[in-house]
């Protein structure tokens, strides 16, 4: 009986692991869970989330988990709009710019346009968050939105794998907590061009790899600061502020036209 129980347990764990390896990580964990795990796995700089998460007690998994509110959205403008309003040429200031439209409708809905050295390189189909209440594998309730706004990359992970679920998220570029651009797994290729993720932005693997490598190649340097809505940050004298950061800019908008 004990041997039978042990065999069934091993079979169950093996089956769960195999299933997880064929599921996208953003289907198994909420963005905050992904980010918390990433903090535990890596030494992440410039990411002070102290106080956001409580250490789990032994029986805490039995307690109902409070729902996470949707991640904050900003009324972000496009880089060319910001340039017209404020005079800052973002395409010249940043080596690589990625503009993602998370809208469900319209001619550019669920696409991302990449700009390299100020020139439009190409437009790719993507999958952003489903924008609906969800429950993660752990039972955490959250809202699967892809927040709009202007962002720098925060962490790059070429072969990212969750240690919790052994689920892959290749060519991950984290830019807003646990939200990242990354490669879609084969089971999700046919959903590219529609809202289909748990909050991350999925690309075809070849495109995700190219984006990852362009951001990696651009590296860090002195770049102009911006607000989450796309306005230049000025000092007390009205002069543009600069700081050391990634020379790549990721912008998420919600535009139907």
N, C-alpha and C positions, 0 to 999 in steps of 0.2 A: 504493500500500500504506500509506504514511504517513498519507494523508488518510483512508483507511478505518479505520485504527487510531484516529486522533483522533476520528472520528465515533462509533465504537463506545464510546470512553472517555467522551465527552460524554453519549451516550445512557445509559450505565451510571450515571454520576453523577446525571443528571437523574432517572432512575428511582428511585435510592436516596433522593434528596431528597424526591420525591413520596411514596414509601412511608413515609418517616420522618414527614412532615407529617400522615399519616393514622394514625400509631401514637402511643400515649401515651408520654410521655417515660419513665415508670417501667416501660415494657416494653423500653426500649432501654438504660437505664443503671441501675446499682445505686444505692441511696440515697447511699452514700459518694461515688460518681462524680458524682451530681447536686450534692451539697454542695460538692465540690471545684471543679466548674465554676462554681457560683454564687459561690464566693469569688473566683474569677478574674474573673468578670464584674461583680461588685458590690463596693462597700465595705461589708462587713457588720460592724456593731458588736457587741460582746459575744459574739464567736464565735471564741475562741482555739483553733484546731485545729492550732497549730504542732507540727511533729514527727509528725503523723499520716500525712502524705503525703510521699514522696520525689520530688524532681524527676526526670522521665523523661529518660533518655539516648536517643541517636538510635536505637539498636537494641533498646531495652527492650521494644518491642512484640513482639519475637520470643521473649522469655522467658515461660515459663508463669507465670500470675498465681496467687498463693496465694489460696485461698478466704477470703472474709470470714466471720467468725463471726456468728451471729445477733445483732442489736442487743439490748442489755440490756432485760430485762423487770422491771417492779416490780409487786408485789401491791397494786395500787391499789384504794382504796375509792371508793364513790360519794360525791358531795358531801354528800348528806343523811346518810349513814352517818358521815362525818367530823364533821358538825355534832352528831350525837347523841353521839359519843365524846368530842369535844374542845370543843364549845360554840361553834365558829366558824361563823357564817352566811356561807358562801361566795357564796351567791346575792345577798346584799346588798352584800358586799365587792367583787364584780366586776360590771361592767355587762353583760358577755356571757359565758355559760358554754356550752360545747359538750361533751356527753357522748357518746362513741362506744363502741358495744359491738361488738368485733371477733369475737365468738363465731360459729362456723359453725352452731350449733344454738340453739333456744330462741325464745320469743316476741319478744324484742327483738334477736335476732341480726342483724348487719349493718345496724344502724340508728344514727342520730345524733339526739339530742334537743337542741334549742337553747333556752336560757333567756335572756330579755331583760329586764333590770331586775327580776330575781327571779321572773319569770313564765314558765311553759312556753309557748314560741311554736309549736313544731311538731316532729314527728318525721319524718326523711327516710331513705329507703333509701340505703345506701352500698355501696362495695366496698373492703374492706381487703386486706392482703397475702394471697397464696395460702398462705403458711406452708410453703414447700417449697424445696428446693435449686434454684437458678436459675443461668443463665449469661447475662450481659449481652452486648450487641452487640459490646463490645470483647473479650469472652472472659473477663471477670471473673466468678468464681464467688462466689455469695453466697446468703443465705437470705432469702426474701421475706417477712419478718415485719413486722407493724406493732406496734411495742413498746407495751406498756401503761405507764401512768403519768400523772402530772399535769405539765402543761407550760404555759409562756407561749408565745405566738407569738414568733418571732425575726426573721422577715423576710417582708414582703408584696410580691408581684410580680403586678400585675394582668394583664399580658400576657406571662407568662414564656415564653421560647423558648430551647431549648438551641442554643448556637452550634455545638456539635459535630455534632448531627444535624438541626438546624433543626426540632425537634419541639416542638409547643406544649404548655403546661401552664397553661391560663388560670386566673385568680383563685387563684393559689397562695398559701397561708398556710403558710410553713415553721415548724415548731415543735420538731423533733428532728432536727438534722442535715439530711439530704436528704429527710426525711419531711415531707410537706405535705398539707393538704386542698386539693383543686383540682377543677376541672370535668372531668367525663368527656367524651371525644370521642364523636361519634355512634356509632362502631363498638362502643362499650362500654356504651351505654345499657341494652341487654337483660341485662347482667350485674349491674346494680345490685341489691343485695339478696343478693349472694354474694361469697365471697372470690375476687377476680379481679385484683388489682393486684400490682405489684412491690414493694409496701410502703406506698405513699401511700394516702390515703383519698379516693376519688372520689365526687363528688356530681353530680346533674343540674346543668347549667350555671346555671339560674336560682337554684338553692339555693346553689351555690358562690359566685355573685356576691353574693347576699344576705349570706352569712356573711362574705365578704371585706369588704363595705361596713360591716357592723355592727362588725367588729373595727377597721376603719379609723376609724369614727366614734367608738368608745369611746376610742381613742387610748391615751395613757399617763398614769399618775398614781401616787399613793402607794397601794400595795396590800399586803395581808398576804402574808408569805412562807410557802411550804409545801414539804414534802418531796415526792419523786416518788411516794410512797405515799399522800399526802393528809393528812399530819399538819401542824399549824401549827408553824412554826419559832419557838422562844422564846429570849429572851436569858438571860443568867446569872441574872437575877432572876425568871425564869419568866413574863416579859411578852412578848406577841406582838410579833414583829419586823415592821417595814414597810420597803418600799423602793420606789424608782421603777421601774415596769415597765409592761407592757401591762395595761390594765384588762379583759383577756379571759383566760379560762381554758379550756384544752383538756384533756379527760380521756379516756383510752382505757382501757377495762376489757375483761375477757374473762369474760362471765357467761352461763351457759346458762339461768338462771331469771330 
